[in-house]
Amino acid sequence: MTAQERSSPSPRQPEAPEGGLRVPAAQRLLDDPYFLLLIGIAVPTAIYLVWHVA
């Protein structure tokens, strides 16, 4: 095994962000497409229900 093979990250392990800092929780949440889909359906539904109940 060469030095380059040992130092390169494996395909299964994502490379650490610059500086080794953790990604903030809000950014991880907003990068999730399923969360955005849920919010895109839930918020208009809630507004619709509140509007027609009031």
C-alpha positions in Angstrom: 0.0 0.0 0.0 1.4 3.4 -1.0 1.4 6.5 1.1 -1.2 8.1 -1.1 -3.6 5.1 -0.7 -3.3 5.4 3.1 -3.9 9.1 3.1 -6.8 9.3 0.7 -10.3 8.9 2.3 -12.3 5.8 1.5 -15.3 6.2 -0.7 -17.6 5.3 2.2 -16.3 7.9 4.5 -17.0 11.5 3.5 -14.1 13.9 3.8 -14.2 16.2 6.8 -15.2 19.8 6.2 -12.5 22.4 6.0 -10.8 23.0 9.3 -12.5 19.9 10.8 -15.5 21.9 12.0 -18.8 20.3 12.5 -21.7 21.3 10.2 -24.3 23.2 12.2 -27.5 21.3 13.0 -29.7 23.8 11.2 -27.6 23.4 8.0 -27.8 19.7 8.2 -31.6 19.9 8.6 -32.1 22.3 5.7 -29.8 20.2 3.5 -32.2 17.2 3.9 -34.6 17.0 0.9 -37.1 14.9 2.8 -37.4 17.5 5.5 -37.9 20.3 2.9 -40.6 18.1 1.3 -42.3 17.7 4.6 -42.2 21.4 5.4 -43.4 22.2 1.9 -46.5 20.1 2.4 -47.1 20.7 6.2 -46.9 24.5 6.2 -49.4 25.2 3.4 -51.7 22.6 4.9 -51.6 24.1 8.3 -52.1 27.6 6.9 -55.1 26.3 4.9 -56.7 24.6 7.9 -56.2 27.6 10.2 -57.5 30.0 7.5 -60.7 28.0 7.0 -61.4 27.3 10.7 -61.1 30.9 11.8 
